[in-house]
């Protein structure tokens, strides 16, 4: 009886009731957790009301008027059109301020289009906050997690949540990583996306079959966000325009105007497309130029000491078979301590890292050393039956993250880890640092400070509203909208999904510009590249509605083709030039300039192999000009003069190609026959490798003495030194050679014969930068220099660079 009385006591019943209520509440919270997607309604079957933004000409006129008439003066002039500048423009314009924004290049041309594409709180920052007891890192994580949820709600079509796996190879790491991810969830609180969890080894390999299984004990999965960075930047810019902002790309601030008290009153701005210059009047100026913050600060104060210490992020794009379509991977312990991400994005896979010291430059590029370092790290955690080849790199780029030092702080204070707002003596408000995820919070703080500094309190009609402000393209969008595009326009499914996920409800306007294909299916949507869902109508749309003014704007920032595949971008360039020529009425000189600049951009900033540029189309040589000529040949001539010239050059080119094919056949058939199926090597290269092999094999036989093996083998330990005698193999590293030897099953060998040596060299061709054709070695060697590198022959994997 005593037991029963205790079981049914008031205290026990209270505990049971409280536990049940807690469990019920937790279950309800779990069922309603995750991102809140826009609801689907019948109204969203139809296109939204049409909206055409003001033209660039109208924008430039408004800028000029502000300098000529005091009553047309702007409240704020924002310099910089990246994530921060665009965010400030949206915030200020939505509060009712009269806003102007200029950028010397295109919108998002710098850091904002070259990010890791994540919307994240920063797991690695959380680790530093805990182990280094760094409160600033903790605040950064809290702020970023809050902004992450807002980010996914204000532009739902451009962002999504992504599970990210941390593979675990030591049992003690399971509770360590899980505790960190759970703390990440707790800090997010009600704004958490999905809860983190543990995967068994079998489930991890089922989800991510490319993962190395040796030593794997399981995995921990947590959730972060992902987005299309430059498209997000454009959505911000167009939202600012819709709220009344005046924006202009390719307009550079050349001089700052001050009154007698040394306070800013405006700036001189030059149109970099025409060279024309004029004055812009503004009550206040905001410096949001990212890595180039010091440039404007020096323009304001010539004695300014630089505060930006940029950090470089190198990323490469790989074919989609390198990762699952909906699962990313994070390697928190690379060979040099940096974190590397391995993420599905836009149908391909991107791999890269951040935090490498760099210098400020306008067009940073990914060095060959960095590309090969990323490939080495990728090899370390992928299954051994996946050959990681240099030729699978579809694109490579580098971006600068502007770490800054607060100029108002003491010289001993370290770098600002999140962002910094500084007001100069002239009144120039500078916002620098931060990251994509926190752009909105940075913008809110900046506008608050600008309102205070410039006395704009009477001008604003409300406080900050950007937490709930939907960006352009969001109002009529739902996850099922792409089905309506298919049913209305007869698009292919992947094209309709691409348009929906990159333009939101503006995809209806894009489709309205699409021309019939003339096929039974699809009815509309001519592709720019057969491998990717970008269509010709996008070129017309972004030229008319998103201020795209150059071919690079379209290849790199309005579409993401150059980031996904630099070769596909080059192949699509002629058609893009054709369409833009029609829309912008380009002359032949302008078309030629656009072609040259685009080819140089793809080679210099996107990692396009110069050998592909020069050798495509049966040509030879290493001059980028040959690639330019190749593109020009595919651009449609305009007018009878150009058509006549094209006919003459086409006839001459046909004769030249026939003669060249005959000569090439005479020169190469013999050796091609001798090397049989060894198609990995160029004409003359096998002979060169054989010559080098024989030279060192003879030395080995001599060292063996009379009783030694005379079959012609070389010591495996000497392979690295031997291959460096062959042009194009000079930069082979010990790690790359060991990877190839292990792939071929030669790690246990002491010596290699000729066939085995040739197999190793063929493997090296696939995993290193393209070897040059042999010169000066072998009877049929071609006289080419080291810089004239050929494309690595790869299977149909999308083509590498």
N, C-alpha and C positions, 0 to 999 in steps of 0.2 A: 504493500500500500504506500509505503514511503517513496518507493521508486516511482509509482504512478503519480503521486502528488508532485514529485519533483519534475517529472516529464511534462505535466500539464499545469505547471505553475505559471504565474503571470510573466515572470522573467523569461521563461522558455518560449512562451507564446510571443512575447515581444521580439525576442531574437529571431524566431522563425518568420514572423511577419516582416521584420526589417530586412532579413536576408532575401525573402521572396520578392519584396519591392525592389531591392537593389538589383537582383538578378533580372527581374522584368525590365527595369529601366535600362540596364546595360544591354539587354537583348534588343530592346527598342532602338537604343542609340546605334547599335551595330547595324541593324537593318537599314537605318536611315543615314549611315555614314557614306563617305565617298563623294565625288563631285556631283553637284546638282546640275543636270543637263537641262537645256531649254525644252519646254514641253512641245509636243507636236500637235498642231491644230489644222483644221481644214483650210484656214486662211493662209497657212504657210505653203499650200500647194501652188500659190500664185506668186508672181514676182512682186517685190515691194514697189512703192511709188518711185518713179525715175528721179535721179538726181545727177546733174552734170556740174562738176566743180568749175570755178572760174579758170580761164586759161592762164598760162604763164605770162602772156602779154599783159593781161589785166592786173596780175600780181605786180609786175614790174612798174606799171603805171601808178599803182597805189603807193609803192615805195618811193617813186620820184616825187609824187605830190606831197608826201610828208616832209620832204626837205625844202619844198618851195612855198608851202602854205602852213603857217603855224597851227591853223585849226585842224589840219589833217595829221598832226603829229601823233605818233604811236605812244601808247603807255609803256610798252616794253618792246625792245629789240633783242631777240634771242639769237646768239651766234652759235651755230652748231646744230645739225639736223640728225643726230644719232638718237639713241633711245632716250637719253636724258633731255636733250633739247626738245624733242618731239613731245615727251611727257610734260615738260614745263609749258609748252605751247597749248596742249589740251587743257591742262589745269587752269592756266590763266585765261584762256578764251572762254572756257565754260563758266568762269566767275564773272564774265562780262567785261573783261579788259580788252583794249584794242591792242592786238599782238601782231608783231612781224617776226619772221624767222628767216635767216639766210644761212646757207652752207656753201663753202667754196667748191665742194664736189657734189656728188649726188647724195640724197638722203640715205643714211646707213652705209655709206661707202667705206667707212673705217671699221672700228671695232664692232659696231652693232650688227654687222652682217657676218662676223667671223667668230662667233661664240661657239660654245659646246652645245648649244641648242637646248640647254636644260633650264627649267624654272624650279630652282631648288633652294632649300634652306642652307645646305652645306654640311654634309656629314663630317667632312674633314675639319671644318671650323669647330664643330661641336667637340670633336676629339681634342683639339687644342684647348678649347675652353675648359674641359674637365681636367686634363692632365697638366696644363700650365696655369690653371686657375685664372684664366684670362676673362675678365668680365666683359671687355669690349667684344670679344669673339662670341660670347654668350648672347649679348644684345643683338649682334648681327644675325645670329641664327634665329632668334625669336622674331625679329623684324621680317626676315626673309620668309619664314614659315607663314606668317600672317599675310604677307603680300602674295605668296604663292597661290593661296586660295582666291584672292581677289583677281589675280592674273587670269586664272582659269575661268572666272565668271564673266569678266568684262569682254573677253574675246574668245568665246568657247570654241569657235570654229578653227582657230589658229593654234590652240593648245590642248593638250590631253595629258592624262596621268600615265606614267610608265613605271612598271615594276623593274627594279634594278637588283641584280643578284651579286652577292659577295661570296665567291667560292671559298670554302674552308678546307684546308689541308692538314690541320692539326686539331685534335679533339678539344683542347683547352680554348681554342679560338671561337668555338660555337657559342658558349655563354658570354664571351667577351663581346663578340659582334652583335649578338642578339640584345644584350643589355644596352649597347650603344644605340641600336635601332629603336628599341622600346623607349629610351629616353628621348629620341628624336620624335616619336609619336606623341609622347606626353607633352613635350614642349609645344607641339602643334595644337594640342587640345581639341576643341570642337572643330577646328579647321583642318584636322588631319584628313588625309585622302583615303587611305586604307591602312589597316594595321599590318605591321611587319610580321614575318613568320619564318619558321625553319623548314628547310627541305631536306629530305633524306638524300643519300647519294644517288639512289635509283631515280627519284623524282627529278633531281637536279639534272641528271644526264638525259632524262626523257624530255625535259623542257629545253635544255641547252645541249643538244647532242654533240656540238662542236667542242665542248669543254674537255680538257685533259682529265682522264679518269684516274691515272696513277696517283695514289695517295689521297684522293678526294674522299672526304668523310661526310660532306654535306654542303649546304649553302644556306645563307640567310638572305631573305628578300625584303626590301623596303620599297616605298613608293615615293617618287618625285614627279615633277611635271616636265613636259617637253613642249617646244614650240618651234615655229618657223620664224627665226629672228628678224630677217629683213622684211618679210611680209608683215610682221607685227609692227615694225617701224613705220611702214607705209600706212597701215591701218590707223596708227596714232596720228600721222601727219594729215591724212584725209579727214579724220575726226576733228582735228584742230581747224581745218579749212571749213568744215561744215558748221563749226561754231563761230565762224567769222574771222579766223586768223588769216593773215597774208603770208604766204610762204614762197620761197624761191630757192631752187638748187642752182649750183654753179654761179653763185654770187659771193664774192669774197670781200670781207672788210679790209680796207687798205689803210684807213686812218680813223682815229677817234677824235671827235670834236669836244672841246671843253669851253666852259664859260670863264669869266674873269676870276672866279673862285676856284678854278680847277676841277669843277664838277662836270661830268659827262652830259652832253646835250644831243648826241647823235653820232653818226659815223658816215664815212665815205665808203661806198660799195661799188665794186666793179663786176660787171657781167663777164664772166670768163669765157663765154661763148662768142661775144661780139666785141669785147674790149671796152664797151661804153662804161662810163663811170658817173655817179651822181651821189647826192647827199640824202641821207635818211634821218629824219628828226624823231627823237624818242626821249621820253622822260627818264627812262632807265635802260641799262644794257645788262644782259646776263651772258656770262661766258660759260658755255656748255660744250666746249670743244674737245673733251676727252683727253687723249694723249697729247694734243696740241694746245693744252691749257696755257703753257708757258709762252706760246707765240703771241696770244692776245694780251697776256699780262705784261709782256715786254713792250708791246705796242702802246699799252697804257702807261708803263713806267720803264724807260730804257735801262734803269739800274736794277730791275727786278732780278732776283736770284731764282734759278729753276727749282721747282718743287715736285715735278713729275719724275717718277722712277718707273718706267714702264716694264711690264712683265709680258713675255711673249707666250702665246698659246699656239701650238702646232697641231694640226689635225689632218688626217688623211681619210679619203673615202674609198671603201672597198665594196666589192659586189655583195648582193644581199645574202648569198649563201654563207657568209661568215658569221651570221648571227640569226637567232629567231626573229620573227617579224614583230613580236610584242614583248620582248624581254631584253633589257640591257644588262651590262656587266661592268663592275667596278673592280679594278685591281688596286687595293690600297697600299701595296708594298712592292713597288717596282725596284729594279736593280739599283737605282740612284735615289730612292726615297720619294719620288714624285707619284702622284695619283694619276692613273690612266683610266679613261672611260671608253667603253666599247658599246655603241648604241645603235639600234636601228633608227633610220631617219629617212623619210621621203622615199622609201623603197630600197635604199641601200644601207650600208653600215658605215658609221664614222668612228674613228678611233683617234684619240689624242689626249693631250695633257696640257697643263698650264704651268705658270710660274717658272719660266726660264728668263733670266736677265736679258734685256734687249735694249736697243737704242731707238729713239723716236724717228720713224721714217714714214713717208706718205704711202708707200706701197711695199709693206713687208712681204717676205716670201719664205716659204718653208725650205730650209736647207736640206741638201741630200743627207747630211749626217743626222739631222733630226728625223727625217722620214725613215731611215734605216734603223734608228733607235726604236721608234714606235713599232716597226715590223718585228724587231727582235723581242720586244715585250709581248707582242701578240702571239708569237711562236711559243712563248714560255707557258701560256695557259690554254692553248688549243690542242686538240687531239693530235697524236702523231701521224694519223693518216691524212691530215690536211696539210698540204704543202703551201706555205705562206710565201707567195712570190712577189717580188718587186713589181712585176708586170701586172699585178692585180690592183695596183694603186690607180684609181680612176681620176683622182684629183687630190691636190695637197695645197693647204693654205695656212697662213699665219696671221694672227690678230694680236693687237696690243691692248693689254689691260692697264689703265692709268692708275697705278698706285701713287699716292700723293703725300707730301709732307705739309702740314698746316703752316703757312708762312707766319702766322701769328703766334706759333708756339716756340718754345726754347729750342735751340739747335740740338739738344740732346734727346729730344723727344722722337720716338720712332715714327714709322709710316702709319698713316691713318688706314685702318683695315676696312672700314665700310665706306663712308663718304664724308666730304668736308665742304662746308659753305664758308666762303671768305668774302669780306667786303673791303675793297681797296679804298684808299684815301679819295680817289676820284668818284667813288660811288659804284664802281664796277663790281657786280655780284658774280662770284665764281662758284660754280658747283662742279666738283670733280670727285673721282673715285666711284665706289659702289659697284653694282653689277646689274645685269638685266632684270633680275627678279625684283629688285627694290626700286626700279625706276620711278614708280608712282609715288612712293613715300618720299623719295628724293625731290621729286617735282613739287610735291605739296609743301615741303619745308622751304624750298627755294622761292616759291611764289609768296609764301607767308613773309619771308625775309624781304623780298622785293617790294611788297606792299608797304611794309614798315619803312624801309630805307627811302623809297621814292615818294612816300606820301600819297599812296593810291587808295587809301581806305574809303574815300567817298565814291571811288569809281567802281568798286566791286559790288555786285548785286547779291552775292551769297558767299558762304565759305566754300571750302573744297568739297566737290561733289563726285570726284573721280572714283571713289570706292564703289559706287553703284552705276557709274556712267558706262553704258554699253558702247563699244567702238563701232565704227562704220562696218556694216556687213553682218552684224549680230542680230538685229531686230527680227528679221524674217527667216533666220537660219534655224534648222533643226538637223539632227543627225540623219534624218530620212530625206532631207531636201534633195539629195543627189538622185533619188528615184524619180522625183518630179522632173528633173533635168533630162533623165533618160527618156521618160515617157513623152516629154514635150518636144525634144530636139533630136531624139534618136542618136544619143551619144554612146560610146563604149563605156562600160561600167567604171573602169579605172580612170577614164578621163572625167566622167561626171563626179566621181568621188574626189579627184584632185581639185577640180574647180570649186566644189562645195567647201573643201577643207582649206582652201587658200584664199578664196574671195568672199566666202560667206554668201549672204543674199545678193551680193553684187555679181555672183556667177550668172544670174539671169541676164544681166546686161552684157557680160562676156559672150554668152551663147547667142544673144541677139546679133552680134557682129560676125558669127561663124558662117562661113560659106558652105553650101552643099558639097559633099565629097564626090557625088556622081556614082557612088557605090550602092549596092543593095543594103549594106550595113558596114559601118555606121552611116547615118544620113548626113550628119554634120560633125565637124571636128577634125580638120586636117592636122596631123601631127607635125611638129617641128623635127622630131627625132622618133624613129620607129620604136626605140627602146623605152621612151618616157612619155608620160601623158600630157605634156605641154602641147598646146595647139596654136595655130596661127592667129586665131581670134584674140588670144591673150596679148599678142604684140600690138594689135590695133587698139585694144582696150586700154592698156597701160600707157600707150602713147597719147591717147585722147583724154584719159581720165586720171592718170597717176603721174604725170609730169616726167615720163621717161623720155630722155633727150638723146641718148647715145645707145649704140648696140650693147655696150658693156652694162648699162643700166638694166637692160632686159635680161641678158645672159646671167648676170651675177645677183641682181637684187629684186627685180619684179618676178622673174622666174628664178629658179635656183639651179639651172642646168649646168653652169660652169662649176658649181660646187659638187654636183653629183657626178659629172663625167665631163672632163675637159675636152676629150675628143669629140663627144657627141655635140658639145657646144660649138666646136669649130665647124663641124659638119652642118649644123643648123644656121650658122652665121649668114650664108648667102641669102637664105629666104628671109631672115630677119632684116637684112639690109634692104631687100626688095620692098618689104611692107613699110618699113619706116621711111623709105624714099618716097613712097606714095603719100604717106600721111604728113610728112614734114617738107616735102618738095625739095629734097636734097639734090644738089648739083653733082656732076661726076666727081669733081674734086672733093666734095664733102664725103661722098660715098667711099672714095679711096682712102681718105683720112680715117673714116670710121673703121674700115676693114683693118688698116694697119694698127690702129690703137687697140682694137679688139684682139688681134692675133698676139700683139706684144703683151697684152694683159693676161691672156691665157697661158703664155709661156712664162712670163715673169712672176705672176701672182697666183696662178692656179696649178702650177706644176706640170703643164703640158710639155711632153718630151719634144725637144726641138727637132729630133730625128723624124718624128711623125709629121711635123709641120713641113719639113723640107722634102721628105721622101714620098709623102702621099701623092698619088697621081703619077707615079713612075718617074719622078724627078729626083735629082740628087743634089747634094750640097747642104750647107748648114745655115745659110742666110735665111732669116725670118721672112725676107722679101719674097722668097719662093712660095712660102705658105700664103702670103698676101696675094700673090699672083694667082695661086690656085683658087682662092675664094673669089677673086674678081672674075675668074672665068665662069663661075656658076651664078653670078649676079645677073639678073635680066637687064639687057641694054635698054636705054630710054632714048627715043629719037632715032632718025634714020642714019645720022652720022655714026652713032655708037654701034648700030646694027651692022653697018658696012664694015667698020673696023673689026668688029667681032668675027664677021665672016672670013676676012683675010687672015686673021690670027688663028682661027679654027683650022683653016686649010693648011697653013704652015705647021701648026702643032701636030696635025694628023700625020703629015709626011715625016716630021721629026720623030714621032713615036714609033712609026713603022721601022724607020732606019735604026733607031735605038734598040728596038726589040730584036732585030736581026743581028746586030753587033753583040748584044748581050747574050743571045743564044750561042753565037760562035765562041764567046769568051767563057761561058759558064757551063755548057753542057758536059764537057769532059770531066770537070771536077765534081759536078753534081752527081754524075754517074759513079764516080769513085767513092763518094761518101754515102752512096746508097740512100737510106732513109734518114740520114742525120740532118733533118730540116731545121734543127735548132741553130745551126751555124751558118754564117754567111759564106759567100764564095771566097776561097783563099784562107778562111780562118782555120779549117781543119788542118790544112798543110802547115800553117804557122805553128799550131799546137803540136803537131807531130815533130816538127823540126826542134822545138824546145824540149820535147820529151826525149827524143833520141839523144840530144846533146847531154842531158843529165843522166840518162840511162847508161850511156857509154861510160861516163865517169864512175857510176856505181859499179859497173862490171869490172872496171880497172881496179877499183878499190877492193873488190872481192878476191882478187888474185886468180891464179890459174885454176884453183879448184872451186871457184865460186859459181853462182848461178848466172848463166849467160842468156837468159830468156828476155832480157830487156825490161827490167822493172825499176821503179824508183821508190825511195823511202817515203812512206806516208807523211812523216814529219817534215819533209822538204817540199811538200806540195804547195804550201802557202808562198814560199819564196820562189818556186819555179813558175807558178802562174803569173807572178808579177812581172815576169819578163815579156808577157804578151800584152800589147796595148789594149786597154779597156778593162783589164783585170787588176790594175795597180792598187785599187782601193778596197780589195777584198779583205775582210777582217777575219780574225781567228774564229769568232763566234759563227760567222756565216759559213765558213769552211766546215766547222764541226757539225753544224746543222745539216749541210749537204751530205757529209760522210755518214751521219747517222741515218738520214733518209735513204741512202743507197745501201746501207747495211755493211759499211766498210770500217766501222769504228774499231773492230778487233783486228783488222789487217795490219801487218807491219809494212807490206809493200803493195804497190799497185802496178798492174801491167798497163799497156797502152789503151785497151778498150775500157778498163776501169777508170783510168785517168781521164779519158774523153767523157765518160759518163759523169764524173765529178765536175768537169768543166761545163757540161751541159746543165747540170743542176745549178752551178754558180750563175749561169746566164739568166736563170729564172728568178733568182733571189737577190741579185745585185742590180745596180743601175746598168742600163744597156751598154754592153761592151762595144767599143769601136771596131770597125773592120781592121783586120791586120794590115800593117804596112811595113815594108822592109823585111818581111819574114816569109819565106816560101816562094815558090816559083810563080804562082798566080796571085800573089798578094796585090791588093789595090793600094795606091798611094793616097791614103787618107790620113788626116791628122787625128789626134786623140779626141779633139772636141767634136768630131763628126760621128756621133754615136747613133747606132741603129736601134730600132724598136725591138724589144724582146718579143720573140714569137710566143704568144700565149694562145691557149685554147679559147673558145668563144665564151669568155667570162665577162663580157662587157668592155673589154679592152682596157689596158692600163696606160699609165703615163710615166 
